[in-house]
Amino acid sequence: MDREAEFGALQAAFDQVIKGQPRTLVIEGEAGIGKTTLVEQFLSRLASVRLLRASGEESEAHVPFAMADQLLRDAGTASDALLTGQHVRVGMELLELMASTTGGAEAVVFVDDAHLADTESLRALLFAARRLAASRVLLLVVVRGSADETLPEGWQKLATEPSGGVLSVGRLDPGQIAALGVTLGVAMTPDAARRLCEHTRGNPLHARAVLQELPAEGTWQHEDRPLPVPKSYAQLILRQLDRCAPDVVGLIQAASVLGVRAPLHPVNELARLQDPLETLDDALESRLMRLDQGAGGAFVEFSHPLIRAAIYDAIPQARRAALNTAAAELLEDAGAVMRHRVEAATVADETLLAELETQAHEQMSRGAWAGAVSNLLAASRLHPRPTDRDRLALEAIEAMMYSGDGAAARRLAERVSFADGPRRDSVLAYLAIFAGDLEAAQRLLALAWERRELADDDRLSATIAQRSAFLATSRLRGHEALEWVARAHALAPGDAATARLVAPSEALGSSFIGRREDAYAALDRWLEPRPGAGFVLLALKGFLVLADGNVNAARSAFATSARESLAEGLLVVAALSLSGLTYVEYVAGEWDHAVVSSERAISLAIESEDRWVTGQAHWRASYVATARGDWPVAEAHVRAIHDQAPSFERHRAAAAIAAAGFAAARERPAEVLDALAPLEQMRSHEGVDDPAFLPWQHLKAHALVDGGQFDEAERFLAEAAGIASSRANPLLGARLAHARAKLEFSRRRLGQSIEAFQEARALIEPLAMPYEQALIELSHGQVLRRTGERRAAAAMLLAAHGRLNELKALPALQRCANELAACGLSPSARKTRDYTALTPQEVAVTRLVVSGMSNREVSVELMLSTKTVEFHLSNVYTKLGVRSRSELRARARASELTL
C-alpha cells in the first residue's frame, strides 16, 4: 500500500533522532486501519537500530506496570517492574533503558495498543519520555481511535511539544485499496477498487476480510451486484469460527474469556478438553489465533483484538457467565478474579458489590489507584440503586484525584451524568480546586454544604467541611479554615480518617492567625507514629520550625518528607517538600545543594501536574539564581509561575513574591512595590501576613526605603515588626532591623541607625544564614564608610566580601567590591568558576559528581538518564577546562571550586 506520507513523517522524526534530538510520535487511527503494519514496515526499512517493543494487553490493563515489564524484559534487564509499585522508579528504569545505546546506535521504542496498557505503565513511560533530553531515541506509541480520547492528558501535552507529534493514519483511498489487493494476489479494476473502498470505508482490515470472502475468479469485479455485506466484521469472524469443530470452538471461546493474549495452561483448564494438543493444532489452523512459545511460557494470542472481541461478544450469555465464573475460580490474581466475577454477573449481587467496594478501598490504601477506579466503576454499573450508582462513580472520580490524575477525573466527570446533589457538588468542587477554578470551587462547595441534609450522611457532610477548610487555606483565610475544621470534627467525632484529612488545614489556619502552638499541636497529633498522610504534615512542620529559626530541624523535616513521600509515589508532597528543602538550603548558604533540590522539585511538580506545587517549586528555585545574578534563569522561574495562571490567593502570592525578589536583586524598588501590590489587596486574608509561608514584608520595607518613601517605610516597618515579634520570627526580625537601619541613616539619625544594625546582626548571627548576614554587613559597612569610619567599615566589608565570595552572590559581591575600593582596598576574589557559565542542571550534576557519585547515581538523584548526565558533564568539562571527573574533584579539593 502507498503510505508514503506516513512513512515520510516517521522518517522525518527518525532523522531528528539521528541528530541527537529525541522524538515521540503518537500514531492514532481506527481499528484495522493499518497502524501496526505501518510501523512494522517502517522498522523493516531501518538498519542497525536498537528496538524495544511492548504492547497493551486487555487482560493486563489493571495489572500495575505490566506493559513496562514487557519493555524491561524485552531488553533482558533483571528489573521486575511488577514488584516495584512506584511509577517514578519504573520510569527511571525505562529512561535508563531507552537512553542507553550500544555502539552509538539509535533506539526505537515501539508500544502497540497503548490504549489497552495499564495506567501505571503509561505514567512511567511518560515520565521517561519527558526526560530523554539529548538521547537518540524514537518513541512510537500506537493507539486505537483518537489520541485525545484514549491517552492521559500528559501524553496529549507531550505530543504538542516540539519533541512530540501525532500521526493520524487515515482510511485508504481507492488506489491504496488496489495496492492492498495486489499484495493479496487480487488485481482489481479501478472501478472495483472504488466500490470496495466505498464498501469498507477504506479500512484495510475490513477490505482484506471482504477480499478473502469473494470468489477467486474475480467475476465480482465486473458485476454491478452488491459486495458481501457482513453486518459487521464480527460476522466474518464467526463464519470462520463456524467451520471449526465444537471442541475447537470451545477452546477459542475459553481463550477469548481470558483476553487477547493468555497463558495456554489456564485456557486448556477453562475449555476442559479431552485432547488439548490436537484441539490446539486445529485452532491454530483456523488462523483466528496463534501460539507464542518463549522463555516466559506458552501463550495463545488472537490475530487481532477485533477477532477476540467478535468471538467473546457472540458467546451466549449463559455460557459466557459460566466461563467467567470458572475463570474466577481458576485464577489466583485477586484483581483478575474480581474482573471475571463482574463479567459473570447478570443480576445485582449484594455480596459482589460489597466485595468490589472493599477491594477498591484496600487498593486505594496501598496506592493501586487504577484497580480501585475500575472496581468502583464496575460496582457503580452493576448497582441496582441509582443513588449508590452515583456514589460509587463519584468515589471513582475522587480516587483519580487522590492519585494525582486530575485530568482523567475531569474527563470522567464530563462524560457521566450524575444526579444533582451534595455529593456531586463536593466532587466537582474538588475538581475545580485542582483545575484552579476559584469561582466554581467556591460556588459548588457552598451549594454542597447548603444541601448536605439531602444526603442524610454525616460522613459526607464532614467531607464537604474538610474540603471547604482546604479551600479556605488555599485562599489564605485562617479563621474561616478553622471554622470548617471545627464543623468537620463535630460531624465525624472520633473519626481518625477525617481528623487526618483536616489536620493540614487546621495547622495552616492556626499559623495564619498567629496561633503557632495550635499549629504545632495539629501536626504533632498525627506525626507519631507517622501514617501515610503524615508526609504532608511533616512538610508543613518544616516551614514552621524554619520560621522559628531552627534550620537543622527544618532541613531534617523536609528531607525526610521528600524521601518517604517519593518512595510512596506521593509526587505532590515530595515536590512540596523538596521546594521547602530548597529554601532551607538557600538561607543556610548551601546554594549548590539548593540547585539540586530545586531541579528535583520542579521535575516532580511537573510530573504531578499540580499547578500550585509547580509554582512553589519555581518560586523557591528562583532564590539562588536571583542572588547569583543569573538573570535569564531567575526570570524564567518567575515567568513559569505566572504561566500557571494563578487564581487562588496562595498561588498569586507566590507569584508576587518571586517577581518582587527578582526586582529587588536588580535594585529596582519601584518594580518591587508594583509586584507586591496584589498582596496589599489581600491583607484581609490572614495568611498573607504569615511569614512562615509567605515571607515578603522585608522586600517591601527595603523597597520603600530605597525608593525614598521614608514616611511610608516607617509606618510599614512598625506594622511588620509587630508581626515578627508576635510570631517570634528571628529571620524576619533581622531583615526588618536591617531595613530600619537604612531608614534611620537616610534620615540622618546615625545613632539609631547603628543600633538597628547591631540588632540585625545580633538576630542573624545565631541563625547561621550567611547571605542575609553578608547583606547586613555590606549595608553596615557602607554607613560606616560614609560617616568616616574607614577602618571599621573595611573590617565589616571584608567580612561581607568573604561570605559573598564563597556563595558567588555576584550582584552583592560587586557592590561590596565597589565599597572596598572606596576604602582603598582591593581584595582578591578566590578564583572559582563563573556560575553564570553553567546551567542549573550542570551545577547540580557537577556538585553530585564532586561528592563522589557515579553517573548512574547522579541520574537516579536528579531523575535523568545516564546519557543526559554524561551530556551535562561533557559541557561542564568544556566550560571549566577539565578533562576528567578526577580532575574536577581535584580542583574541588584544592578549593578552586565551591561545591
N, C-alpha and C positions, 0 to 999 in steps of 0.2 A: 504494500500500500504506500501511497505517496503521502508521507507525513513530514516532508522536508521542512516545513515551517517550524514544527515542533522540534524536529532534530536540530534545526538551527538554533533554537532557543537553548536547548540543552548544551550544544557545543559552545555557544557564547558564554554560558555560565562556566563551563569547564575551562575555557580559555582564560577566564579571570582567575580561576583556581591555580592554573599553571603559573600565573604572575604573583602568586602568594596572597591572593585575596579570596578568602573562603566565601562560598555561596550556599544558600539554602533555597531550594525550589520546592514549592508545594504543587503537586500535579493533581488536578481535580477533573472530574468528569463522571458521567452516569455509569451505572453498572454495565459491563460488557462493551464499553466504548473503545477499549484498547490501550488503557493507561499502562498496564503492566507489560504488555507486548512492546509498547513504545520504549519503555525504559530498558527492557531486556535487549532489544535490538540496538539501542544506543550503546549499552555497555559492551556489546559484542564488537563495536567499532573501536573501542579504546584498547590501547596496548599498555602493558606494564603499569596498571593501576592496582592499588590495594583495595579490594572490595570487601565490605562488611554488609551483611544483609539480615533482615528480620521481617516478620510480618505480624500484623494484628490477628489475633485468633478470638473468635466469638466465645469459645469455651473458656478462654483465659482472660476475658475482658475485665473480670473482677478479681483477678489474681495479681496483687501488687508486684510490679516490676517484672512481669512475665516477658513482655516484649524486650525490655532492656537485657534480661537474662539471655535471650536469644543472641543479641548482638555480642555480649561478652563471651558467650560460649563459642560463637562463630569465629571469634578471634583467638580462641584457645586459651583465654585467661583463666586463672584459678578463682576469680571472684564469683561469689554466689549472690546475685542481686536479690534473689528471693528471700534471703536471710537478712539483708541489710536493713530494710524497712525505713529508709530515710532518703528522700529524693535528691537532696543536695549531695549526699555521699555517693549515691549511684551516679548522679550527674557528673561528679568529679571523675569517677572511674571511666564513664563514657567519654568525657572530654580528653582524658589522658589517652584512651584507646584511639579516638578519632585523630587526635593531633600528632600522635607518634607515627613517623613514617619510616619505611625501610628503603635504604638506598636512595633517598630523595624522591621516591615515587609519590604521586598524588594519591589521595584516598577518596573513594566514593562510598558513601553510606546510603544504602537503599532500604527504605522502610515501606513495605507494601501494606495495603489495607490498614492504614494508620487509624481510620475511623473505628476499627474494631480493637485497637490497642487499649490496654489498661491506662487509666488516668495517671497513675504514678509514673509509669514509664514515659508518657508524653511529657510530663513536667520535668523529669530528669533529662530527657533528650533536649528539651527546650533550654534548660539550664546550660547544657554543654554547647548547644548551637550558638547561644549568645556570647560565648567566651572563646570562640575559635581564633579570634584575633588574626595573626599572620599565618595561620595554618593553611596548608594546601589541601583543603577538604571540600568536596561537593556532597551536600546532604540532599537526598531526593526523598520526599515524603508523599506517598500516593494515597489519596482519599477518594471514596465514592461520594458523588454528589458535589455540593459546593463546600469549599474550604471554610467559608464563613459560618456555615451551619454545622459542620462536623468537627472542627478543631477548636480547642480552647482559645480564648481571646489572645493569650500571649503569643500563640503561633500566628494569629492574624496580624498582630503588630509586627512581628519579626518579618513577615512576608512583605510588609510595606517599607521596610528599611532598605538602604542601598545594597546591603548584602543579601537581601531576600528577593522573593518574587513568587508569583503564582502563574502556573502554566495550565491553561484550560484546554483539555483535549476534547474537541468537538466531534459532532457527528460526521460521518463520511459523506462525501458528495458522490454523484454517480460514477465519476472517473475512478475514485478510490474504491468504490464497490466493485467495479470491473477488475481492478488490480487485485482485490481480495479473491475474486473468482478465479483468476489465473493461478494464484498460489494454491488453490484447492483443486486445480485441474478442470475448471469450468470456464471456458471462454464465452463471454457474453456480448451480445449486440449492444450498441449504445442505448437502444430503447429498452431492452431487457434490464440493463443495469439501472436505468432511470426508474423503471417500475419497481424493481427490487429495493432500490433506495427509498422510494416513497413508502413502500410497504413496511419496511423495517425502521423507517425514520433514521436511516443511516447508522444504526447500531451494528457494529461488526459482529458481535456475538450472536445477535438475532439473525443477521444476514447469513452467517455461517450455518446456523441451525436450519434455516429455511432451505439453503442450497443442498444440505445433506438429505433433506426430505423430498426434494424434487426428483423427477425421473432423470436417469443418467443420460438418456438420449437427447435431451435438450429441446424437445418439441415445445416445451412450455414457453420458450423464448419467442416463439412465433405465433402463439395463440393469444388472442385477446380474452383470456379467461382469468378469473381471479387466481392469484397465487395461493398456496396453502396458507390458511389463516388460523393458526393455533390461537385460541383465545388469549393465550399468554405463553411466554417462554416455558412456563411450567408444564403445559400440555405436551410439548415436545419431549421434555424430560420424562414425564410419566409414560409416554408412549414407549420410550426406551425401557423404562422400568417394567412395563407390562410384558415385555419379551423375556424377562428373567423368570427363572423358576421360583416357586414360593419361598424356599429356604434362602435363596439369594436376595429376594425382596426383603425378607426378614432381617438379613444381615445389614443391608443398605439402610433400612429404616432404623435399626438399632444404632448404626453409626451416626445417622442424622440427628438422633436424640442427643448424642454426646458432643455434637458440634461439627464444624468444618473439618477439624483435624482431631483425632482421638487415638489413644493407645489401643493397639489391637486386642490386647487381653480383655479389658472390660467390654469391648464391642462384642467379642465372642461370648462372654458371660451373659451379656444382656440378650443376645439373639438366641441363646440356648440351642446351639446347632448340634446335630448328630455327627456331621463330618465337616468340621470348621475349615480345614485346609482346602478341601475340594470346593466348598462353597465360596471361599475367599477367591480362589482362582477364577470361578465363574463371575464373581462380582467385578473383578478387575477386568475381565474380558468385555464387560458392558461399557467400559470407558467412562463410567459415571464417577469412579473413584480410582485412586492409585495407592500403592503401598510404598511407604518410605521406611527403609531399614537403615539405621545408623547406630552410632555408639550409644545413643540415648534409648534405643529400643525400637520396636516396630510400631509404626503408626499407619492408620488408614486416613486418607485425605480426599475430600471431594475435589473434582477437577475445577470447580468454580463455586464460590459461595451461593450463587443463584441455584445451582443444582441441589445443593443441600437444602436450601430454603424451600424449593419446589417439592421435594420429597417429604420433608418434615411437615409442611402445611397440608399435604394430601393424606397423611395418616389419619384414619378415622379417630374421632375424639376419644372414644373409649380405649382404643389400643394405645393412643398417644399418652393418655393418662396412666395406663398400666405400665408402659415402658418407662415413663419418668419416675413413677413410684419405685419400680425395680432399680432404676439407676440411683435413686436416692439411697436405697438400701445397700447398693453395691459399692458406692464410692466412700472415701474416708474424709475428704476435704469438707469441712463444715460449710464453707461458702457454696461449693458445688452441690452438696446435699440439699441445702436450702433452696437453691435455684430450681432443682428438679422437683422438689416438693411444691414449689409455687407453680411450675408448669403443669403439674399433675392436678392442681386444684381446679375443680369445675364449679364448685359452690363454696360459699364462705365457710371457713373452718376457724372457729374462735381459737382453737389451740395453735394452729399455724400462725394466725395473726399475732397472737401473744408472743410466740417464739420469734417471729420476724422482728417485732419491736425490741425484744430482749437482746437478740443478736445485734441489732443495729446499735443499741446503746452500748453494748460491750465493745463493738468495733469503734465507736466514737471515743470510748475511754482510752483506747490504745492508738488512736490516730489513723485507723483504717477507714478513711472518710468515703472512698468510692464504694466500698461494700456497704457501709451504713446507708448511704444515699440510695443505693439500689434496693436494699431491703425495705426502707421506709416507703419508697415509691411503689414497690410491689404490694406492701400492706395497704397502701392507700388505694391502689387499683382494685384489690380484692375485697376491701371492707364493704359491708352492706349498708353502713350508716353514712350518709353524706357528711355529717359533722366530723366523724372520725376520718373520713377520706381527706377532708380539708386539713385537719390537724396533722395527719401524717405527712401530707405533701409539704405543708409549711415547715414541719420539722426537718424534712429533707433539705429544704432551702437553707434553713438555719445551719444544718451540718455542712453544707457547702460554704457558708460564710465562715464558720469556725475553722474550716480547713484553709481559709485564705483565698478560696476561689470565688470571689465576689462576682466575677464576670459570668461564670456558669450559673450562679444563683440568680442573677438578673435575667438571664435568658430563660431559665425555667419559670421564673415568676411571670414573665411576659407571655409565656405560651399556655399557662394553666389559668383557668378561670376559677377563682376562689369565692366562696360565699362571703358576702360582706360581713365584717365582724371585727372584734378587737384583736383576735389572734392574727388575722390577715394584716390589719393595720400595723401591729407590732413588728411583724417580719418585714413588711415593706418599708417601715421606718428604719429598720436595721440596714436594709439595702441602701436606703437613701443616705445614711451616715457614711457608709463605705464609699458611695459614689460622690460624696461631697456636696449633696443637695440639701443645703441647710433648711430651706423653706419647707420642702417636702417632709424631711425628718421631723421637724418641729410640729407640723400640722398633723401628721399621721400618729405620732405618739400622743399628742393631745386628744385626738379622736379616740384612740385605743383606750386611753385612761377614762375618758368620758363614758365610754360604752362597755367598760370592763364587766359590769354586773350582768350583761347579756350572756356571758360565758359561764358565770357561776363557778369560777375556778380561781381560788386564791393563789395558786402557783403561777397561773398566767398573769394575774394582777401583779404579783411580785416581780415577774419578768419584765412587765411593762415599766414598773417603777425603777428596776435596775437599769433598763435602757435609757430611761429619762434622766437618771443620775449620770450615766455615761455621756449623754448628750450635753448636760449642763456643764460637765467638766471640759468637754470639747469647746464650749463657749466661754470657759473661764469663769463660770458663775458658781462660787463656792457655797454660799448659803443655800441656793436652790438645789445644788447637788446633795447637800446633807439632808435637806427635807425629803428628797426622793429616797435616799438611803434609809431614813427612818421608816418611811412607808413600806419599803421592801422588807425590812426586818419585821415590821408589825404584821405583814401579810403572810410571812413564812417564818414564824418564830422557831428558833432552834434548827432550821434547815441549813445544813452545812454548805450545800451547793450554792444556795442563794447568798449566804454570807461571804463565800469566797468570791463570787462574781461581783458583789458590790464593794468589796474591800478596796480595790484601786480607786473607785470614785470617792469612797469615804476618806481615804488618805489624801487624795488631791484636794477635795473640798475643804478638809481641815487645814491643810497647808495654805490654801488660797486665802483663807480668812485669818491666818496667823496663829492657828491653834496647833503648834508644832508637835506637842506631846501627844495630842489626839491622833495626829497623822502617823506618828511612830507606832502608837498602840494598834491602829487599824492594820498596819502592815505586819507587825511582830506577832499578832494573834495567829497568823497563818503561815509564818515562815519557819516555825519549828514544831514538828518536823516539816520539811518543805514538800508540799504536794506539787503536782504538775502546774497548777495555777500559780504557784509561788514564784515562778521566774519573773513575771512582770512586777510582782510585789518587791522582789529583791532589787530590780532595776530602779523602781521608784525610790526605794530606800537609799540607793546610791546617790540620787540627786539631793536628798535631804541631808545626808551626812557630809556631802561636799559643801553644801551651804553652811554647815556648821564649821567648816574649815578642816575637816578630817580627810585629807587627801588619800591616805593609805586605806582607810576603811571604804571610801568611795571606789577606789581602784579595785579592791577585792570584790566588792558587791557587783560591779559592772562586769568584771572578768568572769566571775562565777556564773552570773546570769547569762552572759553571752555563750559561754561554753556549754552549759547544761541545756539551755533552750535550743541551741543549734543541734545538739545531739537528739533532741526530741522532735526536730523538724519544725519548731515554732519560729518561723522566719521573722515575723513582725517583732516579737520580743527580742530575738537575737540582734536584729538591726538596731532597735532602740537602745539595747544595752551597749552595743559597740559605739553608737553615737555618743552615749554618756561617757564611755571609756575614752573616746577621742578627746572630749572636753577636759577630762581629768588629766590626761597626758599633756594637753596643751598648757593648762595652768601650772602643771608641775615641771614644765620645761623639757618634757620628753617628746620633743616635736617629731622626731623620726618615727618613734613608736606611734604617735598620733596619726601620722600619714598612713601607716599600715592599717591601723584600726579604722580610719575613715574610709579607706578603699574597701575594706571588708564590709563596713556598714552600708555603703552605697550599693554594693553588689547585692547584698541580701535584701535591702529595701526595695530595689527594683524588682528582684525576683518575687517578693511578696505582693507586689502591685498595690501596696498601701501608700496612698499619696502623702498622707501626713508624715508617716515614718520616713518616706523618701525625702521629704522636705527637711526633717530633723537631721538626717544623715548629711545632706549637703550643707546645712547651716553650720554644723559642728566642723565639717571638713574645711569650711571657708576660713576658720581662725588662723591656722598655721600659714596657709597661702597668703592671707592678708598681711600677717605680721612679717612675713619674709619678703613682701613686695612682689610676689608672683602674681601680678595684676590679672593677666589673662585667665589663669586658673581660678583665682578668687572670684572674678567676675562671672565665670562660667557656673560656679557653685551658686552664687546669688541668683543668677538668671534661671537656673534649674528649679529653684524653689518657686519663683514666680510662674514658671511654665506649668507648674502643677495647678494653677488657677485656684489658689486657696480661697475657701469660703468661710470655714469655721474660724472663730477668733484665735484659737491656739495656733492654727496654721498661718493665719495672716500675721500674727505677732512674730513668729519665727522669721517670716519673710522680711518684715520691717527691721528686725534687729540685725539680721545678716547684712542687709543693704546699708544700714547705719554704720556698722562696724567697718565695712568696706570704704565708705566715705570718710570715716574718722581716720583710718590709716593713711589716706591720701591728703589729710589735713584740709578737709572741705566741710567746715562746721555748718554752713547753710544747708548742704545736702544731707548732713546727719539729721538736722531738725526736720527737714522735709520727709525723710524716710521714717522718722519716729512719729510723725503726725497721726497715723492711724491708731497708735497706742493711746494717744491722748483722747481719742474719740471712744475708746473702750474703757475709760477709767471707772465706769460704774460696774464693770465686771471685775470682781475682786482679784481673780487670778492674774490679771495683767500687772499687778504690783507685787507678785511673789517672785523675789529674785532667785529662789531655789530652782525655778523652772524657766523664768524669763528675765535674765539679767540685762537691763537696758538703762537703768537710772544713771549710771556713771557716764554713759555715752552722751546723754542729753546734758548732764551737768557740765562736762568738758566742752561740749559744743557751744553752750550758752556763754561760757567764759571766753573761749577762743573767738567767738563771734562778737564780743564786746557788749553783750546783753547782760550787764552786771546786775541790775536790779532783779531781773527775772531769774538770773542764776542764783542770787542769794535766796530768793523765795523758794525756788525749787530745791536747792541744797538742804534747806531746813526741813522741807517735807520728806525728801528722800532719806536724810539722816535719821528721821524718826522711824522710817521703815527698817533701816539697817539695824537700829538699836533694838526695836521691839522684836525683831526676828533673830537677833544675835547673829548677824551675818558678817563675819570679820572681813571677808574679801570686799563686799560692797562698802563696808565702813572705811577700809583703806582707800578704795578708789574715790570715794566722795571726799575724804580728807585731802587727798591729792588735788582734786578739783577746787576745794575751798582754799587751799594754799595758793594756787594760781590766782584765784579771785582776789584774795587779800593783797597779793603783791601788785595786781593790776590796779588796785585802789590805794596803793602806796601805804599799806599798813604792814610794814616789814615784820614787826614783832609777831603779829598774829599769823603772818604767812609762815614764818619759821616754826612756830608752834604747831601749825597744821601739818607741815612737812614731817615734823618729829612724830606726830600722832600717826600719820600714814605709815611711816617706816616701822613704828612700834607694832602696828597691826599686821603689816605684811611679812615682817621677818620670820615670825614663828610658823607661818604657813608654808614656807619653802616654795614660793612661787616666783621664780627668777625673773620672768619677763615683767610682771607687774612691779616687782621691786626695782628693776632697772629703769622702768619708765618714771617711777617716783624719784629715783636718784638723779636721773637726767634733768628733770624739772627743777629739783632742788639745787643741782649744780649750776643750772642756768641762772637762778635767782642769786646764788652766792657770787657768781662771776659778775653779774650786773650791779651788785652792791659793793664791788671792790674787793671781796674776799677771795682772791685768786687761788691761794694755796688750798683753802678748804674746798673751793669749787673744783680744783683739779683732782683732789682726792675723791670727791663724790663722783665726778665724771669718769675717772679711771675705773672705779668700781662698776659703774653702769656699763662702760665700754666693754669690760671683761665679760659681763653676763650676756650682753647683746651679741658680742662676737662669738661666744660659744653657741648661741642659738641661731646665729646668722639671720638676725632680725634686721635686714638691710636698711629699711627706711629709718628706723630709730637709730641704728648704728651710724648712719651718715650724719644725722643731726648731732649725735654725740661727738663724732669726729670734728664737726664744724665748731662746736663749743670748745673742745680741747685745743683746736688750732687757735681760737681766740685767746686761750690761756697761754699760748706759746708752746704747746705740747703737740707732738705728733706720734701717738702710739702706733707701733707696728701691729697690724692685724695678722694673727697666725694664718698662714696660707692654708686654705681649705678649698674644697670645690665650690663652685658657684651654684647655689641651689636652684637658681632660675634656669640653669642649663639642663637640669634633669626634670623629667615629668614626675608627677606624684607616683605613678606606677614604678618608675625607675628608682625613685628614692626608696620606696617600700621594698623592692627587690634587693637593692644594694644593702640596706640595713640587715635584712634577714640572711643574706649570703655572708656578710661580715660576721654575723653572730654565730656562724658555723653550720648553717643549714645547707643541705644539698638542694639541687634544683627541684627534685621531686618533693621535698619537704616544703620548699617555698611555694610550689604550685598548690599544695594542699592548704597551706595557711592563707593564701590570697585567692583561692578558688580560680586559678588559671591553669591552663595546660602547661606541661613541662616545656613544650616548644615555645609557648609565649614567654615563659620565664627566660628561656635561652635568648629569645629575640630582644627582650628588655636588657638582659645582661650584656649582650653584644653592644648595644647602644651605649650602655654605661662605660664599658671598656674604652670605646672610641672617644667619648666625651671627657673621660678622666685621664686618658693616655696611659692606661694599664693594659697588660696582655693576658692576665690570668686572675683567677679568684685568689690565689695565694698572694699575688702582688697587691690585690685590692685589700686583703686582710692585713698584709704587712704595713700598708700605708695607714690603715686604721689604727694598728697597734702603735705606730710611730706618731700618733696624734695628728696626722695630716688630714684625717677625715673625722668629722664629729658625727659618728654614727653609733 
